Amino acid sequence: MEFWLSFLPIIIYILLIVLLVVGIIIGIKTVGTLTKVEKMVDDVNEKVSSLKFFFDIIDFASDKIALFADNFVGVIANLFSKKFFKKKNKNKEGTEEDE
């Protein structure tokens, strides 16, 4: 029993030291990986910012096309609604005069 009482703490301390060393190595590798990822993200941001002009042109063009389409649909809808409402109003006026 005395053997286990003196031997087990030594094994536990050795395992804790190994765990601490492995944790430090993983931490250092993680910092290195994060540095590489940060460089890559900065590179992507530079490339996207160089294309910002083209994105702005596409955005402007799509806004104008959408505005034109909305106006066109609005005009067509107004023409149809005036035509249909005019017939209904004439029918209502005609029935009122008959009574």
DOBA-442915 format. One record per residue: residue in three letters; x, z, y of N, C-alpha, C, O, CB in turn; residue number from 1. Coordinates in pm, 1 decimal. Glycine has a CB too. Layout:
<rs>
<residuo ALA&npx X&npz Z&npy Y&capx X&capz Z&capy Y&cpx X&cpz Z&cpy Y&opx X&opz Z&opy Y&cbpx X&cbpz Z&cbpy Y&num NUM>
...
</rs>
This chain:
<rs>
<residuo MET&npx 82.7&npz 0.0&npy -119.5&capx 0.0&capz 0.0&capy 0.0&cpx 86.6&cpz 0.0&cpy 125.1&opx 53.9&opz -65.6&opy 224.0&cbpx -93.8&cbpz 120.5&cbpy 0.2&num 1>
<residuo GLU&npx 197.2&npz 73.9&npy 120.3&capx 285.6&capz 76.6&capy 236.0&cpx 344.8&cpz -60.5&cpy 262.3&opx 368.5&opz -99.4&opy 376.6&cbpx 396.7&cbpz 178.8&cbpy 215.9&num 2>
<residuo PHE&npx 368.0&npz -132.2&npy 154.5&capx 422.9&capz -267.3&capy 169.7&cpx 328.3&cpz -355.7&cpy 250.9&opx 371.9&opz -426.4&opy 341.8&cbpx 449.1&cbpz -330.6&cbpy 31.7&num 3>
<residuo TRP&npx 199.9&npz -351.9&npy 218.5&capx 101.1&capz -434.2&capy 289.9&cpx 87.0&cpz -390.2&cpy 434.8&opx 68.7&opz -474.3&opy 522.8&cbpx -35.1&cbpz -427.1&cbpy 220.1&num 4>
<residuo LEU&npx 95.1&npz -261.3&npy 461.4&capx 83.6&capz -210.9&capy 597.7&cpx 200.2&cpz -255.8&cpy 685.2&opx 183.5&opz -270.8&opy 806.3&cbpx 75.3&cbpz -59.6&cbpy 596.6&num 5>
<residuo SER&npx 314.3&npz -276.9&npy 628.5&capx 429.8&capz -322.6&capy 706.3&cpx 442.0&cpz -475.6&cpy 704.0&opx 494.7&opz -534.4&opy 798.4&cbpx 558.8&cbpz -258.7&cbpy 652.1&num 6>
<residuo PHE&npx 394.0&npz -540.2&npy 597.9&capx 410.3&capz -684.2&capy 581.9&cpx 303.4&cpz -764.1&cpy 657.6&opx 335.7&opz -865.9&opy 718.9&cbpx 406.4&cbpz -720.1&cbpy 434.5&num 7>
<residuo LEU&npx 177.8&npz -720.5&npy 654.5&capx 69.4&capz -794.6&capy 718.5&cpx 85.0&cpz -806.6&cpy 870.6&opx 61.0&opz -915.1&opy 923.4&cbpx -61.7&cbpz -728.3&cbpy 687.1&num 8>
<residuo PRO&npx 123.6&npz -702.3&npy 943.3&capx 143.6&capz -721.1&capy 1087.9&cpx 252.4&cpz -824.3&cpy 1119.3&opx 241.6&opz -897.1&opy 1218.0&cbpx 179.6&cbpz -588.0&cbpy 1152.9&num 9>
<residuo ILE&npx 355.6&npz -831.1&npy 1037.5&capx 461.9&capz -930.6&capy 1059.7&cpx 404.9&cpz -1070.7&cpy 1041.5&opx 432.6&opz -1159.0&opy 1122.7&cbpx 581.9&cbpz -907.5&cbpy 962.4&num 10>
<residuo ILE&npx 326.9&npz -1092.7&npy 937.8&capx 263.7&capz -1223.4&capy 912.8&cpx 169.2&cpz -1258.0&cpy 1027.4&opx 167.3&opz -1372.0&opy 1073.6&cbpx 186.8&cbpz -1223.0&cbpy 777.5&num 11>
<residuo ILE&npx 91.8&npz -1161.6&npy 1073.0&capx -3.2&capz -1187.0&capy 1182.4&cpx 72.1&cpz -1223.5&cpy 1309.7&opx 31.6&opz -1315.8&opy 1380.3&cbpx -93.5&cbpz -1063.3&cbpy 1207.2&num 12>
<residuo TYR&npx 181.7&npz -1152.6&npy 1340.7&capx 260.6&capz -1184.9&capy 1460.7&cpx 322.2&cpz -1323.8&cpy 1451.8&opx 325.1&opz -1396.8&opy 1550.9&cbpx 371.0&cbpz -1081.0&cbpy 1481.4&num 13>
<residuo ILE&npx 370.9&npz -1360.6&npy 1335.3&capx 429.6&capz -1494.6&capy 1317.1&cpx 322.4&cpz -1601.6&cpy 1336.8&opx 346.5&opz -1702.2&opy 1403.4&cbpx 494.2&cbpz -1508.3&cbpy 1175.7&num 14>
<residuo LEU&npx 204.8&npz -1580.3&npy 1279.4&capx 96.4&capz -1676.8&capy 1295.3&cpx 50.6&cpz -1687.0&cpy 1441.2&opx 20.1&opz -1796.2&opy 1489.1&cbpx -21.6&cbpz -1638.2&cbpy 1206.2&num 15>
<residuo LEU&npx 46.0&npz -1575.0&npy 1510.9&capx 10.1&capz -1578.4&capy 1653.0&cpx 113.7&cpz -1652.7&cpy 1736.4&opx 78.0&opz -1726.0&opy 1828.6&cbpx -6.6&cbpz -1436.9&cbpy 1706.2&num 16>
<residuo ILE&npx 241.3&npz -1634.5&npy 1705.1&capx 347.0&capz -1707.6&capy 1776.0&cpx 333.3&cpz -1856.7&cpy 1750.7&opx 345.8&opz -1936.3&opy 1843.8&cbpx 486.8&cbpz -1658.6&cbpy 1732.3&num 17>
<residuo VAL&npx 307.9&npz -1896.0&npy 1626.8&capx 288.7&capz -2037.3&capy 1593.8&cpx 167.3&cpz -2092.2&cpy 1667.9&opx 172.8&opz -2202.3&opy 1722.7&cbpx 271.8&cbpz -2056.3&cbpy 1441.2&num 18>
<residuo LEU&npx 59.1&npz -2017.5&npy 1669.9&capx -61.1&capz -2060.4&capy 1740.7&cpx -34.5&cpz -2075.4&cpy 1889.6&opx -83.2&opz -2169.9&opy 1951.6&cbpx -175.0&cbpz -1961.4&cbpy 1717.6&num 19>
<residuo LEU&npx 41.6&npz -1984.4&npy 1947.8&capx 75.4&capz -1992.3&capy 2089.4&cpx 161.2&cpz -2115.1&cpy 2119.2&opx 138.9&opz -2182.9&opy 2219.5&cbpx 148.2&cbpz -1865.6&cbpy 2133.6&num 20>
<residuo VAL&npx 257.6&npz -2144.2&npy 2034.5&capx 343.4&capz -2261.7&capy 2053.4&cpx 261.8&cpz -2389.8&cpy 2041.2&opx 278.9&opz -2481.9&opy 2121.1&cbpx 458.7&cbpz -2262.1&cbpy 1950.8&num 21>
<residuo VAL&npx 173.5&npz -2396.5&npy 1942.5&capx 89.1&capz -2515.2&capy 1925.0&cpx -2.7&cpz -2531.9&cpy 2046.0&opx -23.1&opz -2644.0&opy 2092.6&cbpx 5.4&cbpz -2504.7&cbpy 1794.3&num 22>
<residuo GLY&npx -57.9&npz -2422.7&npy 2097.0&capx -142.6&capz -2429.8&capy 2216.0&cpx -66.3&cpz -2479.7&cpy 2337.5&opx -118.8&opz -2559.5&opy 2415.1&cbpx -202.4&cbpz -2293.9&cbpy 2245.8&num 23>
<residuo ILE&npx 56.5&npz -2433.8&npy 2354.9&capx 137.9&capz -2480.8&capy 2468.0&cpx 168.8&cpz -2628.6&cpy 2453.9&opx 162.2&opz -2701.7&opy 2552.7&cbpx 268.7&cbpz -2400.6&cbpy 2478.1&num 24>
<residuo ILE&npx 202.0&npz -2674.7&npy 2335.0&capx 231.2&capz -2817.3&capy 2313.2&cpx 107.6&cpz -2901.7&cpy 2340.7&opx 117.5&opz -3006.1&opy 2405.2&cbpx 281.1&cbpz -2841.7&cbpy 2168.9&num 25>
<residuo ILE&npx -7.8&npz -2858.8&npy 2293.3&capx -132.4&capz -2932.7&capy 2318.8&cpx -163.4&cpz -2936.2&cpy 2467.9&opx -207.7&opz -3038.7&opy 2519.8&cbpx -250.1&cbpz -2869.2&cbpy 2241.8&num 26>
<residuo GLY&npx -140.1&npz -2824.0&npy 2537.8&capx -162.6&capz -2820.0&capy 2682.0&cpx -72.4&cpz -2916.6&cpy 2757.4&opx -118.0&opz -2984.3&opy 2849.6&cbpx -141.1&cbpz -2679.9&cbpy 2733.7&num 27>
<residuo ILE&npx 54.0&npz -2923.8&npy 2719.8&capx 148.0&capz -3015.7&capy 2785.7&cpx 107.6&cpz -3160.2&cpy 2759.4&opx 110.0&opz -3242.7&opy 2850.7&cbpx 292.7&cbpz -2990.8&cbpy 2736.6&num 28>
<residuo LYS&npx 71.2&npz -3191.2&npy 2637.2&capx 28.2&capz -3328.7&capy 2606.1&cpx -100.3&cpz -3364.7&cpy 2680.9&opx -116.8&opz -3478.6&opy 2724.5&cbpx 6.9&cbpz -3345.3&cbpy 2454.0&num 29>
<residuo THR&npx -190.9&npz -3268.7&npy 2695.8&capx -315.3&capz -3293.5&capy 2769.1&cpx -286.8&cpz -3322.9&cpy 2915.5&opx -347.7&opz -3412.7&opy 2973.6&cbpx -409.9&cbpz -3173.3&cbpy 2757.1&num 30>
<residuo VAL&npx -194.2&npz -3248.0&npy 2976.0&capx -157.8&capz -3273.4&capy 3115.9&cpx -97.2&cpz -3412.5&cpy 3129.9&opx -126.9&opz -3483.5&opy 3226.1&cbpx -58.5&cbpz -3166.1&cbpy 3167.3&num 31>
<residuo GLY&npx -13.1&npz -3452.0&npy 3035.7&capx 45.5&capz -3586.2&capy 3038.9&cpx -60.6&cpz -3694.6&cpy 3025.7&opx -55.5&opz -3796.1&opy 3095.1&cbpx 148.4&cbpz -3601.4&cbpy 2927.9&num 32>
<residuo THR&npx -155.6&npz -3672.9&npy 2937.4&capx -263.4&capz -3770.1&capy 2918.3&cpx -349.8&cpz -3780.1&cpy 3043.1&opx -387.9&opz -3889.8&opy 3084.1&cbpx -349.7&cbpz -3731.7&cbpy 2797.2&num 33>
<residuo LEU&npx -380.7&npz -3666.1&npy 3103.4&capx -461.4&capz -3667.9&capy 3224.9&cpx -389.5&cpz -3739.0&cpy 3339.7&opx -453.5&opz -3805.2&opy 3421.4&cbpx -497.1&cbpz -3525.5&cbpy 3266.1&num 34>
<residuo THR&npx -258.3&npz -3725.8&npy 3346.0&capx -181.3&capz -3797.3&capy 3448.7&cpx -192.1&cpz -3948.1&cpy 3427.7&opx -210.4&opz -4023.0&opy 3523.6&cbpx -32.9&cbpz -3753.5&cbpy 3446.1&num 35>
<residuo LYS&npx -180.8&npz -3992.6&npy 3302.7&capx -193.9&capz -4135.3&capy 3273.4&cpx -333.9&cpz -4186.1&cpy 3306.3&opx -349.4&opz -4294.9&opy 3361.7&cbpx -161.7&cbpz -4162.5&cbpy 3126.4&num 36>
<residuo VAL&npx -435.3&npz -4107.6&npy 3272.4&capx -573.9&capz -4146.6&capy 3301.5&cpx -595.0&cpz -4155.4&cpy 3452.5&opx -663.1&opz -4246.2&opy 3500.1&cbpx -673.8&cbpz -4045.6&cbpy 3238.8&num 37>
<residuo GLU&npx -537.6&npz -4062.4&npy 3527.7&capx -552.5&capz -4064.6&capy 3673.3&cpx -487.6&cpz -4189.8&cpy 3732.7&opx -543.1&opz -4250.6&opy 3824.3&cbpx -490.5&cbpz -3938.0&cbpy 3735.5&num 38>
<residuo LYS&npx -370.8&npz -4228.7&npy 3681.4&capx -305.8&capz -4351.5&capy 3729.0&cpx -392.4&cpz -4473.8&cpy 3698.2&opx -404.9&opz -4563.9&opy 3781.2&cbpx -166.0&cbpz -4367.5&cbpy 3664.4&num 39>
<residuo MET&npx -451.7&npz -4476.8&npy 3579.7&capx -535.7&capz -4589.7&capy 3541.3&cpx -660.3&cpz -4596.6&cpy 3628.8&opx -700.1&opz -4705.5&opy 3670.0&cbpx -575.1&cbpz -4579.4&cbpy 3393.5&num 40>
<residuo VAL&npx -722.1&npz -4483.4&npy 3657.9&capx -840.5&capz -4481.0&capy 3743.3&cpx -805.7&cpz -4526.4&cpy 3884.0&opx -883.7&opz -4598.3&opy 3946.5&cbpx -902.1&cbpz -4340.7&cbpy 3746.7&num 41>
<residuo ASP&npx -689.8&npz -4485.7&npy 3935.3&capx -647.0&capz -4531.4&capy 4067.4&cpx -626.2&cpz -4682.7&cpy 4069.2&opx -660.9&opz -4749.4&opy 4166.7&cbpx -517.8&cbpz -4460.0&cbpy 4109.3&num 42>
<residuo ASP&npx -569.9&npz -4736.3&npy 3961.6&capx -549.3&capz -4881.0&capy 3952.1&cpx -683.2&cpz -4955.4&cpy 3950.1&opx -699.0&opz -5058.2&opy 4016.0&cbpx -467.7&cbpz -4915.4&cbpy 3826.0&num 43>
<residuo VAL&npx -777.6&npz -4903.2&npy 3875.0&capx -909.9&capz -4965.9&capy 3869.1&cpx -977.4&cpz -4959.3&cpy 4006.2&opx -1041.0&opz -5055.8&opy 4048.5&cbpx -998.4&cbpz -4897.1&cbpy 3761.8&num 44>
<residuo ASN&npx -964.0&npz -4846.5&npy 4075.5&capx -1022.4&capz -4834.5&capy 4209.3&cpx -962.8&cpz -4936.0&cpy 4306.2&opx -1034.7&opz -4992.9&opy 4388.4&cbpx -1001.8&cbpz -4693.3&cbpy 4263.3&num 45>
<residuo GLU&npx -832.7&npz -4959.1&npy 4297.2&capx -768.7&capz -5060.4&capy 4382.5&cpx -825.6&cpz -5199.1&cpy 4352.9&opx -855.5&opz -5275.0&opy 4445.0&cbpx -615.2&cbpz -5060.2&cbpy 4361.7&num 46>
<residuo LYS&npx -840.2&npz -5231.5&npy 4227.2&capx -890.6&capz -5364.0&capy 4190.4&cpx -1036.3&cpz -5381.8&cpy 4232.7&opx -1075.2&opz -5489.3&opy 4278.4&cbpx -877.1&cbpz -5385.9&cbpy 4039.4&num 47>
<residuo VAL&npx -1115.6&npz -5277.9&npy 4217.8&capx -1256.0&capz -5286.9&capy 4259.4&cpx -1266.5&cpz -5298.1&cpy 4410.0&opx -1350.7&opz -5372.1&opy 4460.9&cbpx -1335.2&cbpz -5165.2&cbpy 4210.2&num 48>
<residuo SER&npx -1182.4&npz -5225.8&npy 4481.9&capx -1187.3&capz -5233.6&capy 4628.3&cpx -1142.5&cpz -5371.2&cpy 4677.3&opx -1186.9&opz -5415.9&opy 4783.1&cbpx -1099.2&cbpz -5124.0&cbpy 4691.0&num 49>
<residuo SER&npx -1055.7&npz -5438.8&npy 4602.6&capx -1017.5&capz -5573.8&capy 4642.3&cpx -1132.5&cpz -5672.2&cpy 4621.8&opx -1136.4&opz -5776.6&opy 4686.9&cbpx -894.8&cbpz -5619.3&cbpy 4563.6&num 50>
<residuo LEU&npx -1225.7&npz -5640.4&npy 4532.3&capx -1341.7&capz -5726.3&capy 4508.5&cpx -1463.4&cpz -5684.0&cpy 4589.8&opx -1570.3&opz -5743.7&opy 4576.7&cbpx -1376.5&cbpz -5726.2&cbpy 4361.5&num 51>
<residuo LYS&npx -1448.6&npz -5581.9&npy 4673.2&capx -1560.7&capz -5529.4&capy 4751.1&cpx -1622.7&cpz -5637.6&cpy 4839.4&opx -1744.5&opz -5640.3&opy 4856.7&cbpx -1514.8&cbpz -5411.5&cbpy 4837.1&num 52>
<residuo PHE&npx -1541.6&npz -5725.9&npy 4894.9&capx -1591.4&capz -5833.7&capy 4980.1&cpx -1690.7&cpz -5921.8&cpy 4904.4&opx -1796.1&opz -5957.2&opy 4957.3&cbpx -1474.7&cbpz -5918.5&cbpy 5032.8&num 53>
<residuo PHE&npx -1656.5&npz -5956.9&npy 4781.0&capx -1745.2&capz -6042.0&capy 4701.2&cpx -1873.3&cpz -5968.4&cpy 4664.3&opx -1981.4&opz -6027.4&opy 4664.3&cbpx -1673.7&cbpz -6089.7&cbpy 4574.3&num 54>
<residuo PHE&npx -1861.4&npz -5839.5&npy 4632.7&capx -1980.5&capz -5761.0&capy 4602.6&cpx -2071.8&cpz -5752.2&cpy 4724.3&opx -2194.1&opz -5756.8&opy 4710.8&cbpx -1941.6&cbpz -5620.7&cbpy 4555.4&num 55>
<residuo ASP&npx -2012.5&npz -5739.4&npy 4843.8&capx -2093.4&capz -5733.8&capy 4965.6&cpx -2166.9&cpz -5865.7&cpy 4988.6&opx -2283.1&opz -5865.7&opy 5029.2&cbpx -2005.1&cbpz -5700.6&cbpy 5087.0&num 56>
<residuo ILE&npx -2100.1&npz -5977.6&npy 4962.9&capx -2164.0&capz -6109.0&capy 4979.3&cpx -2280.4&cpz -6123.1&cpy 4880.9&opx -2388.6&opz -6168.4&opy 4918.4&cbpx -2060.8&cbpz -6223.8&cbpy 4957.8&num 57>
<residuo ILE&npx -2258.2&npz -6084.5&npy 4756.4&capx -2364.4&capz -6094.3&capy 4655.5&cpx -2481.0&cpz -6003.8&cpy 4693.1&opx -2596.7&opz -6043.1&opy 4678.5&cbpx -2310.7&cbpz -6056.9&cbpy 4515.1&num 58>
<residuo ASP&npx -2452.2&npz -5883.8&npy 4741.2&capx -2557.4&capz -5790.8&capy 4782.3&cpx -2636.6&cpz -5846.9&cpy 4899.7&opx -2759.4&opz -5838.3&opy 4901.1&cbpx -2497.2&cbpz -5654.7&cbpy 4819.5&num 59>
<residuo PHE&npx -2567.4&npz -5904.3&npy 4998.3&capx -2634.4&capz -5962.3&capy 5115.2&cpx -2724.5&cpz -6078.8&cpy 5073.3&opx -2838.6&opz -6090.0&opy 5117.9&cbpx -2530.1&cbpz -6010.0&cbpy 5219.3&num 60>
<residuo ALA&npx -2670.5&npz -6165.4&npy 4986.2&capx -2747.9&capz -6281.3&capy 4941.2&cpx -2870.7&cpz -6237.9&cpy 4861.6&opx -2978.9&opz -6293.8&opy 4879.8&cbpx -2660.3&cbpz -6374.3&cbpy 4856.1&num 61>
<residuo SER&npx -2855.4&npz -6140.2&npy 4774.6&capx -2970.6&capz -6096.3&capy 4694.9&cpx -3075.7&cpz -6029.4&cpy 4783.9&opx -3195.5&opz -6043.2&opy 4758.9&cbpx -2925.4&cbpz -5999.0&cbpy 4583.5&num 62>
<residuo ASP&npx -3032.0&npz -5957.1&npy 4887.4&capx -3128.4&capz -5897.8&capy 4980.2&cpx -3207.1&cpz -6005.6&cpy 5054.1&opx -3328.6&opz -5993.4&opy 5069.7&cbpx -3056.7&cbpz -5806.9&cbpy 5080.8&num 63>
<residuo LYS&npx -3140.4&npz -6109.5&npy 5099.2&capx -3208.6&capz -6217.3&capy 5171.7&cpx -3304.5&cpz -6293.3&cpy 5080.7&opx -3414.9&opz -6328.7&opy 5122.2&cbpx -3106.2&cbpz -6314.2&cbpy 5231.9&num 64>
<residuo ILE&npx -3263.1&npz -6318.3&npy 4957.6&capx -3350.0&capz -6388.8&capy 4863.3&cpx -3473.7&cpz -6304.4&cpy 4833.3&opx -3584.7&opz -6357.2&opy 4826.3&cbpx -3273.9&cbpz -6421.8&cbpy 4732.4&num 65>
<residuo ALA&npx -3455.1&npz -6174.5&npy 4815.8&capx -3568.5&capz -6085.6&capy 4789.5&cpx -3662.8&cpz -6081.4&cpy 4909.7&opx -3784.7&opz -6081.1&opy 4892.4&cbpx -3519.0&cbpz -5943.5&cbpy 4755.7&num 66>
<residuo LEU&npx -3607.9&npz -6078.3&npy 5030.6&capx -3690.5&capz -6077.6&capy 5150.9&cpx -3771.0&cpz -6206.6&cpy 5162.0&opx -3889.8&opz -6203.5&opy 5193.8&cbpx -3603.4&cbpz -6058.5&cbpy 5275.7&num 67>
<residuo PHE&npx -3706.2&npz -6320.1&npy 5135.9&capx -3775.3&capz -6448.5&capy 5140.4&cpx -3886.8&cpz -6454.0&cpy 5035.2&opx -3997.9&opz -6498.7&opy 5063.6&cbpx -3675.4&cbpz -6563.8&cbpy 5118.6&num 68>
<residuo ALA&npx -3856.0&npz -6408.3&npy 4914.5&capx -3956.5&capz -6410.2&capy 4807.0&cpx -4074.0&cpz -6318.9&cpy 4841.2&opx -4189.0&opz -6354.7&opy 4815.7&cbpx -3893.2&cbpz -6367.0&cbpy 4672.6&num 69>
<residuo ASP&npx -4047.2&npz -6203.0&npy 4897.9&capx -4156.0&capz -6112.0&capy 4936.4&cpx -4244.4&cpz -6174.8&cpy 5043.3&opx -4367.0&opz -6166.9&opy 5035.8&cbpx -4099.3&cbpz -5978.4&cbpy 4987.0&num 70>
<residuo ASN&npx -4182.4&npz -6236.6&npy 5142.1&capx -4260.3&capz -6301.2&capy 5248.3&cpx -4342.5&cpz -6417.6&cpy 5192.6&opx -4458.9&opz -6434.8&opy 5228.8&cbpx -4167.2&cbpz -6351.0&cbpy 5360.6&num 71>
<residuo PHE&npx -4282.8&npz -6495.7&npy 5106.6&capx -4351.1&capz -6610.3&capy 5047.4&cpx -4472.3&cpz -6564.2&cpy 4966.0&opx -4581.5&opz -6619.6&opy 4978.9&cbpx -4254.0&cbpz -6691.1&cbpy 4958.5&num 72>
<residuo VAL&npx -4452.2&npz -6463.8&npy 4883.6&capx -4562.5&capz -6411.8&capy 4802.5&cpx -4669.9&cpz -6350.6&cpy 4892.9&opx -4789.1&opz -6364.9&opy 4865.9&cbpx -4510.8&cbpz -6306.6&cbpy 4700.9&num 73>
<residuo GLY&npx -4628.4&npz -6283.6&npy 4998.7&capx -4725.5&capz -6225.6&capy 5091.7&cpx -4810.4&cpz -6330.8&cpy 5158.7&opx -4931.6&opz -6313.4&opy 5171.6&cbpx -4655.2&cbpz -6143.9&cbpy 5196.5&num 74>
<residuo VAL&npx -4748.7&npz -6441.2&npy 5202.4&capx -4823.2&capz -6549.5&capy 5267.1&cpx -4921.8&cpz -6612.9&cpy 5169.3&opx -5037.8&opz -6635.2&opy 5203.8&cbpx -4726.7&cbpz -6656.3&cbpy 5322.1&num 75>
<residuo ILE&npx -4876.6&npz -6641.8&npy 5048.7&capx -4964.1&capz -6701.3&capy 4947.6&cpx -5080.0&cpz -6607.0&cpy 4915.7&opx -5194.6&opz -6650.7&opy 4904.6&cbpx -4884.5&cbpz -6734.1&cbpy 4819.1&num 76>
<residuo ALA&npx -5050.6&npz -6478.4&npy 4901.0&capx -5156.3&capz -6381.9&capy 4870.7&cpx -5257.1&cpz -6374.1&cpy 4984.9&opx -5377.4&opz -6364.1&opy 4960.6&cbpx -5096.2&cbpz -6243.2&cbpy 4843.6&num 77>
<residuo ASN&npx -5209.8&npz -6378.4&npy 5107.9&capx -5300.9&capz -6375.8&capy 5222.7&cpx -5389.5&cpz -6499.7&cpy 5225.8&opx -5508.6&opz -6489.5&opy 5255.2&cbpx -5221.9&cbpz -6364.9&cbpy 5353.3&num 78>
<residuo LEU&npx -5333.7&npz -6615.4&npy 5196.4&capx -5414.2&capz -6738.3&capy 5195.7&cpx -5525.3&cpz -6729.7&cpy 5091.3&opx -5640.6&opz -6762.3&opy 5119.6&cbpx -5325.2&cbpz -6861.2&cbpy 5168.2&num 79>
<residuo PHE&npx -5490.0&npz -6685.9&npy 4970.7&capx -5591.2&capz -6675.1&capy 4865.9&cpx -5695.6&cpz -6568.9&cpy 4900.3&opx -5815.1&opz -6589.4&opy 4879.1&cbpx -5525.2&cbpz -6642.3&cbpy 4731.8&num 80>
<residuo SER&npx -5650.1&npz -6456.3&npy 4953.1&capx -5746.5&capz -6349.3&capy 4982.6&cpx -5840.0&cpz -6390.5&cpy 5096.3&opx -5958.3&opz -6356.7&opy 5092.3&cbpx -5672.7&cbpz -6218.4&cbpy 5019.4&num 81>
<residuo LYS&npx -5791.3&npz -6461.9&npy 5196.6&capx -5878.6&capz -6507.7&capy 5304.7&cpx -5982.3&cpz -6606.4&cpy 5253.2&opx -6098.7&opz -6603.4&opy 5293.2&cbpx -5796.2&cbpz -6571.8&cbpy 5416.4&num 82>
<residuo LYS&npx -5937.6&npz -6693.5&npy 5164.0&capx -6029.0&capz -6792.7&capy 5111.4&cpx -6138.9&cpz -6727.3&cpy 5027.9&opx -6256.2&opz -6761.6&opy 5042.3&cbpx -5953.3&cbpz -6895.1&cbpy 5028.3&num 83>
<residuo PHE&npx -6101.6&npz -6633.1&npy 4940.4&capx -6200.7&capz -6568.5&capy 4855.2&cpx -6289.9&cpz -6474.3&cpy 4933.7&opx -6410.0&opz -6468.4&opy 4907.3&cbpx -6132.4&cbpz -6493.1&cbpy 4743.5&num 84>
<residuo PHE&npx -6235.6&npz -6400.8&npy 5029.3&capx -6317.2&capz -6308.7&capy 5108.2&cpx -6410.7&cpz -6385.1&cpy 5201.8&opx -6519.8&opz -6337.6&opy 5233.1&cbpx -6227.7&cbpz -6213.6&cbpy 5189.0&num 85>
<residuo LYS&npx -6368.3&npz -6502.9&npy 5246.2&capx -6453.5&capz -6583.7&capy 5332.7&cpx -6580.0&cpz -6625.5&cpy 5258.0&opx -6689.5&opz -6620.2&opy 5314.1&cbpx -6377.2&cbpz -6707.7&cbpy 5383.4&num 86>
<residuo LYS&npx -6566.2&npz -6666.4&npy 5133.9&capx -6682.1&capz -6706.9&capy 5054.7&cpx -6775.9&cpz -6589.1&cpy 5031.5&opx -6897.8&opz -6604.8&opy 5038.8&cbpx -6637.4&cbpz -6766.0&cbpy 4920.6&num 87>
<residuo LYS&npx -6721.2&npz -6472.9&npy 5004.1&capx -6805.6&capz -6355.7&capy 4981.5&cpx -6879.4&cpz -6317.5&cpy 5108.7&opx -6997.4&opz -6283.0&opy 5104.5&cbpx -6721.7&cbpz -6237.5&cbpy 4931.4&num 88>
<residuo ASN&npx -6809.7&npz -6323.5&npy 5222.3&capx -6873.9&capz -6289.4&capy 5349.2&cpx -6985.8&cpz -6389.7&cpy 5382.1&opx -7091.1&opz -6350.6&opy 5432.5&cbpx -6769.1&cbpz -6286.3&cbpy 5463.2&num 89>
<residuo LYS&npx -6963.4&npz -6516.5&npy 5354.1&capx -7067.0&capz -6616.8&capy 5379.4&cpx -7187.4&cpz -6590.8&cpy 5290.3&opx -7301.3&opz -6602.0&opy 5335.7&cbpx -7012.5&cbpz -6759.4&cbpy 5355.9&num 90>
<residuo ASN&npx -7163.9&npz -6556.4&npy 5164.3&capx -7274.4&capz -6527.5&capy 5072.5&cpx -7351.3&cpz -6404.1&cpy 5117.5&opx -7474.1&opz -6402.4&opy 5109.0&cbpx -7221.8&cbpz -6507.6&cbpy 4929.5&num 91>
<residuo LYS&npx -7283.4&npz -6302.2&npy 5164.7&capx -7350.9&capz -6181.7&capy 5210.4&cpx -7432.8&cpz -6209.5&cpy 5336.4&opx -7545.5&opz -6161.8&opy 5349.9&cbpx -7249.0&cbpz -6070.4&cbpy 5236.7&num 92>
<residuo GLU&npx -7375.5&npz -6287.0&npy 5428.1&capx -7447.2&capz -6320.5&capy 5551.2&cpx -7570.8&cpz -6405.9&cpy 5519.0&opx -7676.5&opz -6389.1&opy 5579.9&cbpx -7353.6&cbpz -6395.5&cbpy 5650.1&num 93>
<residuo GLY&npx -7555.9&npz -6496.3&npy 5423.6&capx -7667.7&capz -6582.2&capy 5385.9&cpx -7780.0&cpz -6502.9&cpy 5320.8&opx -7896.7&opz -6533.5&opy 5345.0&cbpx -7620.5&cbpz -6691.6&cbpy 5292.0&num 94>
<residuo THR&npx -7751.0&npz -6406.3&npy 5242.3&capx -7854.0&capz -6327.6&capy 5177.4&cpx -7921.5&cpz -6233.9&cpy 5277.7&opx -8041.1&opz -6207.1&opy 5266.7&cbpx -7794.6&cbpz -6247.7&cbpy 5061.0&num 95>
<residuo GLU&npx -7846.9&npz -6185.2&npy 5373.1&capx -7906.2&capz -6098.4&capy 5474.5&cpx -8003.3&cpz -6176.8&cpy 5564.0&opx -8108.1&opz -6124.8&opy 5602.5&cbpx -7795.7&cbpz -6033.1&cbpy 5560.1&num 96>
<residuo GLU&npx -7969.1&npz -6299.4&npy 5596.3&capx -8056.5&capz -6381.3&capy 5681.2&cpx -8183.5&cpz -6418.2&cpy 5606.1&opx -8290.0&opz -6427.8&opy 5667.1&cbpx -7983.4&cbpz -6508.9&cbpy 5728.2&num 97>
<residuo ASP&npx -8174.7&npz -6438.9&npy 5475.7&capx -8290.8&capz -6475.4&capy 5397.6&cpx -8391.9&cpz -6362.8&cpy 5391.3&opx -8511.9&opz -6388.2&opy 5381.1&cbpx -8249.6&cbpz -6515.3&cbpy 5258.9&num 98>
<residuo GLU&npx -8346.2&npz -6239.2&npy 5397.3&capx -8437.9&capz -6126.9&capy 5384.4&cpx -8510.4&cpz -6106.4&cpy 5510.3&opx -8593.1&opz -6015.8&opy 5519.8&cbpx -8367.0&cbpz -6001.5&cbpy 5345.5&num 99>
</rs>
